[in-house]
Amino acid sequence: MVYIAYISFFFLGIQLMNVVLNSIFRQKIKFSAIDGNELISVLIPARNEQKNIAGLLSDLQKINSEHVEIIVFDDESTDKTAEIVMNFAKQDKRISLIQSDGLPSGWLGKNHACYRLAQKATGQYFLFLDADVRIDSSVIPQAVSYLKKYKLGLLSVFPTQVQKSFGENVSVPVMNYILLTLLPLIFVRISPFASHSVANGQFMLFDALTYKNNEPHKLFKNCIAEDIVIARFFKKQKIKIACLTGEKRIRCRMYQSYTEAINGFSKNVFMFFGNMPVLAVLFWLFSAFGFIPVLFAFPQYLSFYFLILAIILILYSTSSKQNPFRNVALFPFQMLFLLSIIKNAFLMKKYNKTEWKERKIYS
């Protein structure tokens, strides 16, 4: 039990080091807008997004430049997504719509939508946005400046997550908890190792030439967690990438219920751990129950253990623009949620199938 207690403290120390590094080396999109006439292609895959698409297009219309094109791919929606986009296109010549002619065999829906969008795009930069993202228009040209300054092939951002229900409060923060306690995001940009890679498909900005030379959505056309896989592939190809979080000007209400969050996160939770389920299980065990061996082996240090844990939760919450006191209070419930998605991910892996956006996915 003593040795396990030492491992618990070591695990806690690694988490503390990572969240401190993420706090100290906060990366921000703060550069001035780019000069010149370079065209930015904003590319939006959309399937049954009638609740969200108007909000995003309204945000994008506020971009005060003609050097932008906004293309939406309607991925066989059965709601009014296409109709809403067409109404915007009538008002703004920068907006256009592509209609799907069916999902080819061997492709996942979003990957195919992004690939088709890239084929249509004519800009020097490709910005892929999920339809449920809300964005301040000023951040787009500044993100391009950031990409140019650091000579990146890919810049990805984890949006500030909007949480409005108890189910969201006990589920959505888990993503940032895993991310910011496992990986200092500054390493994504400066480290040469592919293991120091992460990206978020909600906001992925590519240098267009780099994208065209590699066609990553085609290369990983059947990959559920294509964002993370693309980031690792770029790193292996010596293409510079960066990933940021805590940007208030990019927001997203990722899931609107606990059940939806379980189904969503279960698709790719193992990818956060290098696609090694055993590491996901160990991470959960030491996150949820690391205090137990400490209680038995070093009871005099138990309060110190919980103090460090609280600091970790506060720091990661602050970095990701979440409520730190709420995350401390709800941490036990968040660990139950993490257990649920790990269990669900194992079932998906066992039966080799899952479902998303009303489509069966086999991997």
Contacts in CASP RR format, 6 or more apart in sequence:
PFRMAT RR
TARGET T0000
AUTHOR 0000-0000-0000
METHOD contacts of the structure
MODEL  1
MVYIAYISFFFLGIQLMNVVLNSIFRQKIKFSAIDGNELISVLIPARNEQ
KNIAGLLSDLQKINSEHVEIIVFDDESTDKTAEIVMNFAKQDKRISLIQS
DGLPSGWLGKNHACYRLAQKATGQYFLFLDADVRIDSSVIPQAVSYLKKY
KLGLLSVFPTQVQKSFGENVSVPVMNYILLTLLPLIFVRISPFASHSVAN
GQFMLFDALTYKNNEPHKLFKNCIAEDIVIARFFKKQKIKIACLTGEKRI
RCRMYQSYTEAINGFSKNVFMFFGNMPVLAVLFWLFSAFGFIPVLFAFPQ
YLSFYFLILAIILILYSTSSKQNPFRNVALFPFQMLFLLSIIKNAFLMKK
YNKTEWKERKIYS
1 293 0 8 1.000
1 296 0 8 1.000
1 297 0 8 1.000
2 293 0 8 1.000
2 297 0 8 1.000
4 293 0 8 1.000
4 297 0 8 1.000
5 293 0 8 1.000
5 294 0 8 1.000
5 296 0 8 1.000
5 297 0 8 1.000
5 298 0 8 1.000
7 286 0 8 1.000
7 293 0 8 1.000
8 286 0 8 1.000
8 290 0 8 1.000
8 291 0 8 1.000
8 293 0 8 1.000
8 294 0 8 1.000
8 305 0 8 1.000
9 294 0 8 1.000
9 305 0 8 1.000
11 286 0 8 1.000
11 290 0 8 1.000
12 286 0 8 1.000
12 290 0 8 1.000
12 305 0 8 1.000
12 308 0 8 1.000
12 309 0 8 1.000
12 312 0 8 1.000
13 308 0 8 1.000
14 181 0 8 1.000
15 181 0 8 1.000
15 182 0 8 1.000
15 312 0 8 1.000
16 308 0 8 1.000
16 311 0 8 1.000
16 312 0 8 1.000
18 180 0 8 1.000
18 181 0 8 1.000
18 182 0 8 1.000
18 183 0 8 1.000
18 184 0 8 1.000
19 180 0 8 1.000
19 181 0 8 1.000
19 311 0 8 1.000
19 312 0 8 1.000
19 315 0 8 1.000
19 316 0 8 1.000
19 319 0 8 1.000
20 315 0 8 1.000
21 184 0 8 1.000
21 186 0 8 1.000
22 180 0 8 1.000
22 184 0 8 1.000
22 185 0 8 1.000
22 186 0 8 1.000
22 245 0 8 1.000
22 315 0 8 1.000
22 316 0 8 1.000
22 319 0 8 1.000
23 315 0 8 1.000
23 318 0 8 1.000
23 319 0 8 1.000
25 184 0 8 1.000
25 185 0 8 1.000
25 186 0 8 1.000
26 319 0 8 1.000
27 185 0 8 1.000
27 186 0 8 1.000
27 189 0 8 1.000
27 242 0 8 1.000
27 244 0 8 1.000
28 244 0 8 1.000
28 247 0 8 1.000
29 139 0 8 1.000
29 142 0 8 1.000
29 143 0 8 1.000
29 146 0 8 1.000
29 157 0 8 1.000
29 244 0 8 1.000
29 247 0 8 1.000
29 249 0 8 1.000
30 142 0 8 1.000
31 142 0 8 1.000
31 145 0 8 1.000
31 146 0 8 1.000
31 149 0 8 1.000
32 142 0 8 1.000
32 145 0 8 1.000
33 138 0 8 1.000
33 141 0 8 1.000
33 142 0 8 1.000
33 145 0 8 1.000
34 141 0 8 1.000
34 144 0 8 1.000
34 145 0 8 1.000
34 148 0 8 1.000
36 67 0 8 1.000
37 67 0 8 1.000
38 67 0 8 1.000
38 123 0 8 1.000
38 124 0 8 1.000
38 125 0 8 1.000
38 144 0 8 1.000
39 67 0 8 1.000
39 68 0 8 1.000
39 69 0 8 1.000
39 122 0 8 1.000
39 123 0 8 1.000
39 124 0 8 1.000
39 125 0 8 1.000
40 67 0 8 1.000
40 68 0 8 1.000
40 69 0 8 1.000
40 123 0 8 1.000
40 124 0 8 1.000
40 125 0 8 1.000
40 127 0 8 1.000
40 140 0 8 1.000
40 141 0 8 1.000
40 144 0 8 1.000
41 68 0 8 1.000
41 69 0 8 1.000
41 71 0 8 1.000
41 117 0 8 1.000
41 121 0 8 1.000
41 122 0 8 1.000
41 123 0 8 1.000
41 125 0 8 1.000
41 126 0 8 1.000
41 127 0 8 1.000
41 208 0 8 1.000
42 60 0 8 1.000
42 68 0 8 1.000
42 69 0 8 1.000
42 70 0 8 1.000
42 71 0 8 1.000
42 127 0 8 1.000
42 129 0 8 1.000
42 140 0 8 1.000
43 71 0 8 1.000
43 73 0 8 1.000
43 114 0 8 1.000
43 117 0 8 1.000
43 118 0 8 1.000
43 121 0 8 1.000
43 126 0 8 1.000
43 127 0 8 1.000
43 128 0 8 1.000
43 129 0 8 1.000
44 53 0 8 1.000
44 56 0 8 1.000
44 70 0 8 1.000
44 71 0 8 1.000
44 72 0 8 1.000
44 73 0 8 1.000
44 117 0 8 1.000
44 128 0 8 1.000
44 129 0 8 1.000
44 130 0 8 1.000
44 131 0 8 1.000
45 73 0 8 1.000
45 75 0 8 1.000
45 109 0 8 1.000
45 110 0 8 1.000
45 113 0 8 1.000
45 114 0 8 1.000
45 117 0 8 1.000
45 128 0 8 1.000
45 130 0 8 1.000
45 131 0 8 1.000
46 53 0 8 1.000
46 72 0 8 1.000
46 73 0 8 1.000
46 74 0 8 1.000
46 75 0 8 1.000
46 77 0 8 1.000
46 81 0 8 1.000
46 85 0 8 1.000
46 113 0 8 1.000
46 131 0 8 1.000
47 74 0 8 1.000
47 75 0 8 1.000
47 76 0 8 1.000
47 77 0 8 1.000
47 81 0 8 1.000
47 109 0 8 1.000
47 110 0 8 1.000
47 113 0 8 1.000
47 357 0 8 1.000
48 77 0 8 1.000
48 78 0 8 1.000
48 79 0 8 1.000
48 81 0 8 1.000
48 357 0 8 1.000
48 358 0 8 1.000
49 77 0 8 1.000
49 79 0 8 1.000
49 81 0 8 1.000
49 131 0 8 1.000
49 132 0 8 1.000
50 77 0 8 1.000
50 79 0 8 1.000
50 80 0 8 1.000
50 81 0 8 1.000
50 84 0 8 1.000
52 131 0 8 1.000
52 132 0 8 1.000
53 72 0 8 1.000
53 81 0 8 1.000
53 84 0 8 1.000
53 85 0 8 1.000
53 131 0 8 1.000
54 84 0 8 1.000
54 88 0 8 1.000
55 134 0 8 1.000
56 129 0 8 1.000
56 131 0 8 1.000
56 132 0 8 1.000
56 133 0 8 1.000
56 134 0 8 1.000
56 135 0 8 1.000
57 70 0 8 1.000
57 72 0 8 1.000
57 84 0 8 1.000
57 85 0 8 1.000
57 88 0 8 1.000
57 95 0 8 1.000
59 134 0 8 1.000
59 135 0 8 1.000
59 136 0 8 1.000
59 137 0 8 1.000
60 68 0 8 1.000
60 70 0 8 1.000
60 95 0 8 1.000
60 135 0 8 1.000
60 137 0 8 1.000
61 88 0 8 1.000
61 91 0 8 1.000
61 92 0 8 1.000
61 95 0 8 1.000
62 137 0 8 1.000
63 137 0 8 1.000
63 140 0 8 1.000
63 141 0 8 1.000
64 137 0 8 1.000
65 141 0 8 1.000
66 94 0 8 1.000
68 94 0 8 1.000
68 140 0 8 1.000
69 94 0 8 1.000
69 96 0 8 1.000
69 121 0 8 1.000
69 122 0 8 1.000
69 123 0 8 1.000
70 92 0 8 1.000
70 94 0 8 1.000
70 95 0 8 1.000
70 96 0 8 1.000
71 95 0 8 1.000
71 96 0 8 1.000
71 97 0 8 1.000
71 98 0 8 1.000
71 117 0 8 1.000
71 120 0 8 1.000
71 121 0 8 1.000
72 85 0 8 1.000
72 95 0 8 1.000
72 96 0 8 1.000
72 97 0 8 1.000
72 98 0 8 1.000
72 131 0 8 1.000
73 97 0 8 1.000
73 98 0 8 1.000
73 100 0 8 1.000
73 113 0 8 1.000
73 114 0 8 1.000
73 116 0 8 1.000
73 117 0 8 1.000
74 81 0 8 1.000
74 82 0 8 1.000
74 85 0 8 1.000
74 97 0 8 1.000
74 98 0 8 1.000
74 99 0 8 1.000
74 100 0 8 1.000
75 100 0 8 1.000
75 103 0 8 1.000
75 109 0 8 1.000
75 110 0 8 1.000
75 112 0 8 1.000
75 113 0 8 1.000
75 357 0 8 1.000
76 100 0 8 1.000
76 102 0 8 1.000
76 103 0 8 1.000
78 358 0 8 1.000
81 131 0 8 1.000
82 97 0 8 1.000
82 99 0 8 1.000
85 95 0 8 1.000
85 97 0 8 1.000
86 97 0 8 1.000
88 95 0 8 1.000
89 95 0 8 1.000
89 96 0 8 1.000
89 97 0 8 1.000
98 116 0 8 1.000
98 117 0 8 1.000
98 120 0 8 1.000
100 113 0 8 1.000
100 116 0 8 1.000
103 109 0 8 1.000
103 112 0 8 1.000
103 359 0 8 1.000
104 112 0 8 1.000
106 221 0 8 1.000
106 222 0 8 1.000
107 115 0 8 1.000
107 221 0 8 1.000
107 222 0 8 1.000
108 221 0 8 1.000
108 222 0 8 1.000
108 223 0 8 1.000
108 224 0 8 1.000
108 226 0 8 1.000
108 361 0 8 1.000
109 357 0 8 1.000
109 359 0 8 1.000
110 226 0 8 1.000
110 357 0 8 1.000
111 217 0 8 1.000
111 218 0 8 1.000
111 220 0 8 1.000
111 221 0 8 1.000
111 222 0 8 1.000
111 223 0 8 1.000
111 226 0 8 1.000
112 217 0 8 1.000
112 221 0 8 1.000
114 128 0 8 1.000
114 217 0 8 1.000
115 215 0 8 1.000
115 217 0 8 1.000
115 218 0 8 1.000
115 221 0 8 1.000
117 126 0 8 1.000
117 128 0 8 1.000
118 126 0 8 1.000
118 211 0 8 1.000
118 212 0 8 1.000
118 215 0 8 1.000
118 217 0 8 1.000
121 208 0 8 1.000
123 208 0 8 1.000
124 207 0 8 1.000
124 208 0 8 1.000
124 209 0 8 1.000
125 144 0 8 1.000
125 147 0 8 1.000
125 205 0 8 1.000
125 206 0 8 1.000
125 207 0 8 1.000
125 208 0 8 1.000
126 205 0 8 1.000
126 206 0 8 1.000
126 208 0 8 1.000
126 211 0 8 1.000
127 140 0 8 1.000
127 143 0 8 1.000
127 203 0 8 1.000
127 204 0 8 1.000
127 205 0 8 1.000
127 206 0 8 1.000
128 201 0 8 1.000
128 203 0 8 1.000
128 204 0 8 1.000
128 205 0 8 1.000
128 206 0 8 1.000
129 135 0 8 1.000
129 202 0 8 1.000
129 203 0 8 1.000
130 201 0 8 1.000
130 202 0 8 1.000
130 203 0 8 1.000
130 252 0 8 1.000
132 202 0 8 1.000
132 252 0 8 1.000
132 253 0 8 1.000
132 254 0 8 1.000
133 159 0 8 1.000
133 202 0 8 1.000
133 203 0 8 1.000
133 250 0 8 1.000
133 251 0 8 1.000
133 252 0 8 1.000
134 250 0 8 1.000
134 251 0 8 1.000
134 252 0 8 1.000
135 249 0 8 1.000
135 250 0 8 1.000
135 251 0 8 1.000
136 249 0 8 1.000
136 250 0 8 1.000
138 249 0 8 1.000
139 247 0 8 1.000
139 249 0 8 1.000
139 250 0 8 1.000
143 155 0 8 1.000
143 157 0 8 1.000
143 205 0 8 1.000
144 205 0 8 1.000
146 152 0 8 1.000
146 155 0 8 1.000
146 242 0 8 1.000
147 153 0 8 1.000
147 155 0 8 1.000
147 205 0 8 1.000
147 207 0 8 1.000
147 242 0 8 1.000
150 189 0 8 1.000
150 240 0 8 1.000
150 242 0 8 1.000
151 240 0 8 1.000
152 189 0 8 1.000
152 207 0 8 1.000
152 240 0 8 1.000
152 241 0 8 1.000
152 242 0 8 1.000
153 206 0 8 1.000
153 207 0 8 1.000
153 210 0 8 1.000
153 234 0 8 1.000
153 239 0 8 1.000
153 240 0 8 1.000
153 241 0 8 1.000
154 199 0 8 1.000
154 204 0 8 1.000
154 205 0 8 1.000
154 206 0 8 1.000
154 207 0 8 1.000
154 210 0 8 1.000
154 230 0 8 1.000
154 231 0 8 1.000
154 234 0 8 1.000
154 239 0 8 1.000
154 241 0 8 1.000
154 242 0 8 1.000
155 204 0 8 1.000
155 205 0 8 1.000
155 241 0 8 1.000
155 242 0 8 1.000
155 243 0 8 1.000
155 244 0 8 1.000
156 198 0 8 1.000
156 199 0 8 1.000
156 200 0 8 1.000
156 201 0 8 1.000
156 203 0 8 1.000
156 204 0 8 1.000
156 205 0 8 1.000
156 227 0 8 1.000
156 231 0 8 1.000
156 241 0 8 1.000
156 242 0 8 1.000
156 243 0 8 1.000
156 244 0 8 1.000
157 200 0 8 1.000
157 202 0 8 1.000
157 203 0 8 1.000
157 243 0 8 1.000
157 244 0 8 1.000
157 245 0 8 1.000
157 247 0 8 1.000
157 250 0 8 1.000
158 175 0 8 1.000
158 176 0 8 1.000
158 179 0 8 1.000
158 200 0 8 1.000
158 202 0 8 1.000
158 203 0 8 1.000
158 243 0 8 1.000
158 244 0 8 1.000
158 245 0 8 1.000
158 246 0 8 1.000
158 247 0 8 1.000
158 320 0 8 1.000
159 200 0 8 1.000
159 202 0 8 1.000
159 203 0 8 1.000
159 246 0 8 1.000
159 247 0 8 1.000
159 250 0 8 1.000
159 251 0 8 1.000
159 252 0 8 1.000
160 246 0 8 1.000
160 247 0 8 1.000
160 248 0 8 1.000
160 250 0 8 1.000
160 251 0 8 1.000
160 252 0 8 1.000
160 320 0 8 1.000
160 321 0 8 1.000
161 172 0 8 1.000
161 173 0 8 1.000
161 175 0 8 1.000
161 176 0 8 1.000
161 251 0 8 1.000
161 252 0 8 1.000
161 253 0 8 1.000
161 254 0 8 1.000
161 320 0 8 1.000
161 322 0 8 1.000
162 251 0 8 1.000
162 252 0 8 1.000
162 253 0 8 1.000
162 254 0 8 1.000
163 169 0 8 1.000
163 172 0 8 1.000
163 173 0 8 1.000
163 253 0 8 1.000
163 322 0 8 1.000
164 253 0 8 1.000
164 256 0 8 1.000
165 256 0 8 1.000
165 257 0 8 1.000
165 258 0 8 1.000
166 258 0 8 1.000
167 257 0 8 1.000
167 258 0 8 1.000
167 261 0 8 1.000
168 253 0 8 1.000
168 254 0 8 1.000
168 255 0 8 1.000
168 256 0 8 1.000
168 257 0 8 1.000
168 258 0 8 1.000
168 261 0 8 1.000
169 326 0 8 1.000
169 330 0 8 1.000
170 258 0 8 1.000
170 330 0 8 1.000
170 333 0 8 1.000
170 334 0 8 1.000
170 336 0 8 1.000
170 337 0 8 1.000
171 255 0 8 1.000
171 258 0 8 1.000
171 261 0 8 1.000
171 262 0 8 1.000
171 265 0 8 1.000
171 334 0 8 1.000
171 337 0 8 1.000
172 254 0 8 1.000
172 255 0 8 1.000
172 261 0 8 1.000
173 317 0 8 1.000
173 320 0 8 1.000
173 322 0 8 1.000
173 327 0 8 1.000
173 330 0 8 1.000
173 334 0 8 1.000
174 265 0 8 1.000
174 334 0 8 1.000
174 337 0 8 1.000
174 338 0 8 1.000
174 341 0 8 1.000
175 265 0 8 1.000
176 245 0 8 1.000
176 316 0 8 1.000
176 317 0 8 1.000
176 319 0 8 1.000
176 320 0 8 1.000
176 322 0 8 1.000
177 287 0 8 1.000
177 313 0 8 1.000
177 316 0 8 1.000
177 327 0 8 1.000
177 334 0 8 1.000
178 272 0 8 1.000
178 283 0 8 1.000
178 338 0 8 1.000
179 185 0 8 1.000
179 198 0 8 1.000
179 245 0 8 1.000
179 272 0 8 1.000
180 245 0 8 1.000
180 315 0 8 1.000
180 316 0 8 1.000
180 319 0 8 1.000
180 320 0 8 1.000
181 312 0 8 1.000
181 316 0 8 1.000
182 272 0 8 1.000
182 273 0 8 1.000
182 283 0 8 1.000
183 196 0 8 1.000
183 198 0 8 1.000
185 198 0 8 1.000
185 243 0 8 1.000
185 244 0 8 1.000
185 245 0 8 1.000
187 193 0 8 1.000
187 196 0 8 1.000
188 196 0 8 1.000
188 197 0 8 1.000
188 198 0 8 1.000
188 231 0 8 1.000
188 241 0 8 1.000
188 242 0 8 1.000
188 243 0 8 1.000
189 240 0 8 1.000
189 241 0 8 1.000
189 242 0 8 1.000
189 243 0 8 1.000
192 235 0 8 1.000
192 238 0 8 1.000
193 235 0 8 1.000
194 232 0 8 1.000
194 235 0 8 1.000
194 236 0 8 1.000
195 232 0 8 1.000
195 274 0 8 1.000
196 235 0 8 1.000
197 228 0 8 1.000
197 231 0 8 1.000
197 232 0 8 1.000
197 234 0 8 1.000
197 235 0 8 1.000
197 241 0 8 1.000
198 228 0 8 1.000
198 231 0 8 1.000
198 243 0 8 1.000
198 272 0 8 1.000
199 227 0 8 1.000
199 228 0 8 1.000
199 230 0 8 1.000
199 231 0 8 1.000
199 241 0 8 1.000
199 243 0 8 1.000
200 227 0 8 1.000
200 243 0 8 1.000
201 226 0 8 1.000
201 227 0 8 1.000
202 250 0 8 1.000
202 252 0 8 1.000
202 254 0 8 1.000
203 250 0 8 1.000
204 227 0 8 1.000
204 230 0 8 1.000
210 234 0 8 1.000
210 239 0 8 1.000
214 233 0 8 1.000
214 234 0 8 1.000
214 237 0 8 1.000
214 239 0 8 1.000
216 226 0 8 1.000
216 230 0 8 1.000
216 233 0 8 1.000
216 234 0 8 1.000
217 226 0 8 1.000
217 230 0 8 1.000
219 233 0 8 1.000
220 226 0 8 1.000
220 229 0 8 1.000
220 230 0 8 1.000
220 233 0 8 1.000
222 363 0 8 1.000
223 229 0 8 1.000
223 363 0 8 1.000
224 267 0 8 1.000
224 268 0 8 1.000
224 354 0 8 1.000
224 361 0 8 1.000
224 363 0 8 1.000
225 267 0 8 1.000
225 268 0 8 1.000
225 271 0 8 1.000
228 268 0 8 1.000
228 271 0 8 1.000
228 272 0 8 1.000
229 271 0 8 1.000
231 241 0 8 1.000
231 243 0 8 1.000
234 240 0 8 1.000
234 241 0 8 1.000
235 241 0 8 1.000
245 319 0 8 1.000
245 320 0 8 1.000
246 319 0 8 1.000
246 320 0 8 1.000
246 321 0 8 1.000
248 321 0 8 1.000
254 261 0 8 1.000
255 261 0 8 1.000
255 264 0 8 1.000
258 337 0 8 1.000
261 337 0 8 1.000
261 341 0 8 1.000
262 337 0 8 1.000
262 340 0 8 1.000
262 341 0 8 1.000
262 344 0 8 1.000
263 344 0 8 1.000
263 354 0 8 1.000
263 355 0 8 1.000
263 356 0 8 1.000
264 356 0 8 1.000
265 341 0 8 1.000
266 341 0 8 1.000
266 344 0 8 1.000
266 345 0 8 1.000
266 348 0 8 1.000
266 354 0 8 1.000
267 345 0 8 1.000
267 348 0 8 1.000
267 354 0 8 1.000
267 356 0 8 1.000
267 361 0 8 1.000
269 280 0 8 1.000
269 341 0 8 1.000
269 342 0 8 1.000
269 345 0 8 1.000
270 276 0 8 1.000
270 277 0 8 1.000
270 280 0 8 1.000
270 345 0 8 1.000
270 349 0 8 1.000
272 280 0 8 1.000
273 279 0 8 1.000
273 280 0 8 1.000
273 283 0 8 1.000
277 342 0 8 1.000
277 345 0 8 1.000
277 346 0 8 1.000
277 349 0 8 1.000
280 342 0 8 1.000
280 345 0 8 1.000
281 342 0 8 1.000
284 335 0 8 1.000
284 338 0 8 1.000
284 339 0 8 1.000
284 342 0 8 1.000
287 335 0 8 1.000
287 338 0 8 1.000
288 332 0 8 1.000
288 335 0 8 1.000
288 338 0 8 1.000
288 339 0 8 1.000
290 305 0 8 1.000
291 302 0 8 1.000
291 305 0 8 1.000
291 306 0 8 1.000
291 309 0 8 1.000
294 301 0 8 1.000
294 302 0 8 1.000
294 305 0 8 1.000
295 302 0 8 1.000
309 331 0 8 1.000
310 328 0 8 1.000
313 324 0 8 1.000
313 327 0 8 1.000
313 328 0 8 1.000
313 331 0 8 1.000
314 324 0 8 1.000
314 327 0 8 1.000
314 328 0 8 1.000
316 327 0 8 1.000
317 323 0 8 1.000
317 324 0 8 1.000
317 327 0 8 1.000
317 328 0 8 1.000
318 324 0 8 1.000
327 334 0 8 1.000
348 354 0 8 1.000
352 362 0 8 1.000
352 363 0 8 1.000
353 360 0 8 1.000
353 361 0 8 1.000
353 362 0 8 1.000
353 363 0 8 1.000
354 360 0 8 1.000
354 361 0 8 1.000
354 363 0 8 1.000
355 361 0 8 1.000
END
